[in-house]
Amino acid sequence: MLSTPVLAPFALPRRRRWILAAALVGGLALGYRECIAFPPDTTPSGAYLRIAAAIGRGAPEACFAYLEEDAQHACFTIANYAEDARRIITESYPDEAKDRALAPYAPFAGVAGGAPTWVVLAEARGWLRRLRRDLSGIAAVDIEDDRASVTTSRSTRYPFRRRANGIWGLTIFTGELVAEVDKLARDAELIAAAAADYRRGG
């Protein structure tokens, strides 16, 4: 005999039953589209469409799986540098110097490396706005060895590189992410030197 909680949805008023049914059908359709109708993410078009779907449903963190490896690694490294900088500044800088020194790292406070760091940077630098504006249907895909270019119906080109696991990763943001790592590495040396001076002076 079925329990009351299982029977409960069928006891809803007709309008609410229709709403529930529509939600279930919509959820199944979304799952079908992403898992079956999309090409595999071992193709450039499959990776691109998953990025477009993630942006469309307001889940930019899901794009992280479709960045190239150098970009992914950079997002972890950036978080590590930011956390180290915050720790050293908090422990070693005098109170009057802390707020200004900590300001560049405030957006990363409590943010984990990887996808969360990617979202912080993508939002701050307008990358998500750019993706929302430019993503559209696929007009052409050009593949040459481990490189590919997806051209959209709006004539925007998105470059991809095939990763070691066969998934294609977007490369358009890699240069800026790697440059940020290099900047933070230089900043880390300056912060360490300033912290040592403050400790000696204290």
Buried (B, 14 or more C-beta within 10 A) or exposed (E): EEEEEEEEEEEEEEEEEEEEEEEEEEEEEEEEEBEEEBBEBEBBBBBBBBBBBBBEEEEBEBBBBBBBBBBBBBBBBBBBBBBBBBEBBEEBBEEEEBEEBBEBBEEBEEBEBBBBBBBBBBEEBEBBEBBEEBBEEBEEBEBEEEBBBBBBEEEBEBBBBBBEEEBBBBBBBBEEBBEBBEEBEEBBEEBBEBBEEBEEEE
